[in-house]
Amino acid sequence: MRSFAFLGLIVALGILAAPAVAEQSWQGYYGNGTNPNGARMIQVSPGQAGSAPWVHGIWDVSTFTLVYSSDGGESWNGPVTPQPPYPNTYYPALNVPVDGHPWVCYWTITAFDPPTDGLCLGVWRDHATPPSNWAWRGPFLSTDGSAGHVSAVLSSTGGEPMVYAVTSYHPYQSLYQYLMFLAFDTLGNSYSTLLTGSFAGQAFEPTIDYTPGDIVHIAYQKDGQIWYVYSSPITPEQIRSSVPPTWYQPAQPISQGLSAYNRHASIDADGEYVYCSWRGPNAQGQDIGDVRRKWRYVPQSPPLWWPTGDPENVSQSPADESDYPQCGTGTTTTWQEECSEPVDHTEVYAVFPGTGPGRISSDPEFNNLWPQNAVVNPVMPEPWSIYLHALWSQDDLSYPYTDFIHYKRYRYIPSLLGKLEYPTYLKVELGESLPSPYCVEREGCKVYDDARVDFGPSRLRYVLPYLDPSHGYVAECISYNGEKTAITQRVEIGGVMVARIKLGPASCDTFRVVIPRAAYKDTRAKVEVVRESGPFACLANTIKVYEKTERQAGDGQFAGLGGQLQRSVTAAPNPFAGRCHLRLDAGLAASATARIHDASGRLVRTLVLCPEATGSRVASWDGDDESGRAVPAGVYYCRVTSGGFSSSVKVVRR
């Protein structure tokens, strides 16, 4: 019977993992379509609380065109052609804040006499009004030369909307091209900084993003390599005072290991991680494009990119041209790739965690070009799901000079045999000889058989950075008492008590708390663990921060449970030799299930937790798998789910 139950679970997971697809096409004019640059041409922003997200897409013609969906991509409005104050728009970059109304930054040729080039900003304040009802500002930079590529992002983590852009321009009658960084706010304050110069024959094609502490990350191509540079945190006061940021270290090539032919970079930042994809040479070093990827951890200085050797290659075939990749929050990359049939035909591919490349377009009558994506990673407490929104151009092979814009939405659920946890937004390592860079106060560390612990005689203090005030977050903490004396301690975030933990001798408690929004108005939340009784205050292994499903605009009010302790699962004895009892706190839903996986992620046992008189729910694991065979000694991971709640605990079988 257990084998049939296991088979049924696998079949159910297979059905759930089938991608949900929504498709919509729009006929446009012949032109560049979505445009091969690093700008954000499709964006997803949260809707009102409990409603579907907004999705916006734009593409580049003589005047950019925009479409939008208020139901997560099920249905669409538009296309809309705005009426900008200057007739020609180039390289539009799209940003959508939490209110769902798009901001567009683009390069324009002004109507001045003589005409000059500059960056302009447009904001559509109300979808219910005509397209002419846009708020326009600009140009923020005027030059006496020709425009280049523009990539821009919108940030409001400094308390107000600010635009960061990187662009190149070629002055008239000059042999050089320049790469410029610009920052400007909605009041018309701005400044610009020269990053580098080059002979005019080269195209920088820069790409930009930022981590929520407003640290700007830029990648661009030069001399056959992909270069990277990043800034110190930027504030609105700097922009108003025209004080440029500090650029950490000289620009460094991140495509090292590849001799040349590197171009068309795309950069994407998420939490404390930065990801970069680009078109590089194939494995034989030939100028036949393959899609390359690297990533870095922001707090690490000097910056070290992984993998440290040759970049990862995710494309389909080394014999076919792969080009114009787009990152998507580290989990997903899209690109275009040639196919053998018909000749000179291209399709759009994507790669997800734990899978090889897969084709997401299937249109042999079209060349599918220049894909752009917006990726929504899983957030708690939703199921493990990645949503890919993709937008690309279609060149009709039967009718020249006809372009279409195509949209697809995918829902991808990675196998439970792979990574078991939600992707962390931020991770604080504890119990190491050197304190974490996020640790403000501790006395030292202790190492027990199954835990590494930070401890302090009266308290521990940490600072969690990179938190976006418009998003909600959950912190997962582990209290581990390896001593012979009981410990009682309270946890405070932003000065608000969010939990009180009581630990008996040789016991452990894993708990999650919603971080109060008031605690990270400036993107940094202060965490204190205060000893109330016992030898010291302690936290074990890691503090993990996850994004929360609710993403409505925050004004410092509590989100959801607002700092209340969420119930957790415990395992005792742990380590165990005979039986291990899994206990879930009282007060949750009427049913709960435990799934036990080995260290490789393989599911070995599924258990149903039964109610006790106290209201808690309990299951006992005897160390057998689904077939009744004893599993070997080692580390196992137990995930307990009950309704929308889930909690995990690590158990050790002796």
C-alpha positions, 0 to 999 in steps of 0.5 A: 500500500505504501508503494501505491501511495508513493506512486500516487504522490509522484503522479500528483507532483507530475501533474502539478509540475506541468507549466500553466501557459497563457498566450497572447499576440499583438500585431505591430509594425515592422521594426526592432520589436522588443529591442536587443538591449538590457532594459526591462521591457516586461515587468510584474508588480503586485496588485492590491492585497489579495488580487492578481499582479499587474503585468506591463510590456513595452516594445520599441518602434518610432514611439514606444508601445505599451500593453498591460494586464491587471489579472496576472497575464490572463487578459490584456489591454492595449496596445497603447501608444503614448504621446511624448513631448518629443517625436522620437523615442529610443531604447525604452526601459520599463519600471512598474512600482507597487501602485501598478502604474508604469514609469518609462525612461527612454532616449529622445531627440528633442524638438529644440533648435538645434535638436539635442539628445537626452533622457526623458521620463514618462509616468502613466498615472491612471490606466482609466485615462487616455494615453495622453494623460502622462506626466513627462519630465526631461531631458535629464541629460543633453548631449551634442552627439548621437544616442546609444543603448539605455538601461534604467531601473526605478527605486523607491527604497530611499523613500521616494522614486528615483531612476538610475540609468546607464547609457552610451553616447557618441559626440559629433565629430569625435572618435570616442564613445562614452559610457555615462551613469545617471541618477535623477528623482521626480523633482528634476534633480539629477547628476551624471558620471562618466564611467569609461570611454572607448573608440566609437566602433565599439558598443557598450550595450550596458545593463543595470540593476540595484540591490534594495539598499540602492547599491547600483550594479552595472555590466557592459561590453568592451574589448570583447569582455563583459565588465562589471562595476558597482556603487556605494549606497545612493540616497535622494540627498546625494542626487539633490546635492549632485554628489556622485556615488563611490564606485567600489574598485575599478571595473573588472572583467567577469568573462575571464576564462573566455578569450573574446566574443563576449557581448549582450550582457544582462544583469539582475539583482535579487536580495544580496545576490547579483546575476549576469548572463551574456553571449559568449563563445562556444566551448571551442572558443569560436565566435558561435554564441553560447549563453554564459552565466555567473553570480556574486554575493553582494556582502563579499568584498572584493567581489568574487564571481561564481563559478570562479573558472569558466562561466556556466554554459546553459544554452542548447547546442554549441553548434547553433548561435545563441544570443541576447540572454535575459536574466530573471532573479537568478532562477531563470534565463531566457535567450534566442537560439538558432534551429537547424530547421528551417534554415536561419530560424530562431526559437526562444529558450529558457532554463529553470533550476534543476533542468536543462534548456527548454524551448518556450516558443514553437513557431517555425513560421517566425523568427522568434527574437530578443526575448525579455522576461519578468520572473516571480520567484516563489514566496511564502507561504505559496507552493514552490512555483516560479512564474515566467512572463516572457515577451519577444518579437516574431519576424514573419518569414512568409510576409517580410516587413511584418512583426508581431509581439508575442507573450507567454506565461509559464508556471514552473514547479521544480521537483521536490527531489531537488532543493527543498527550501524556498530561495532565501532572500538573505542568509546570516551564517552563525556559529563561525569563528569570525562573526557574520558581517551582519552581527553587531554584538556577540561574545563568541561561538560554540560548536555542538554535535549538531549545531553551531551557535552564536552566544552572548552573556546578555544578548545578541544583535544583528542587522538585516540589510537589503529589505525593500519597504514595499515587500513583506518578509519572514525570518526563520531562526533556530534556537539550540540549547546544548547546555544542561541548564534551561534557557529563556530568551525573547526576540525583538525586531525593530524594538518590538518583541516578536517571540519568547523562546523557552528551551530545555536542556539539549533541545532545539526550536525552529521558528518563523516570525513576520518582520514588522514593516516598521522595522525596515523603513530604511531597508535595514531591520535590527534584530536582538535576542535577549537572555531572560534566564539561563547561561546566555542568549543563543541562535544556531546555524543561520538566520534566513529571510524569505519574501512573503506572499503579501506585497502591498505598499508598506508604510511601517504597519505590521504585515499579516501576523505582524511579528507574532510567533508562528508555530513550528515543528520539533523533533525529539529525541534528536539525534535518535536511534529508535524512534523520533517524535515529530510534534507540531504546536497546537492550534493549526489546521485539522490535518498535517503531513510530514515528508522526510527526505534524505540529504540528496533530496529523495523522499523516503517517508510520508507520515500523517500527524495525529492529534493529542489531547493538548491540541498538538499533532504528533507522528513517530518515525521509526527510521524506515522508508516507504517500503519498510526498510531501515534507512542508513544513519545520517542527516534527514530533513522533515517538512511538515505542512498544515494548510498554508503553513510549513516548517522544516526540521533536520533530524539525525539518525544514529 
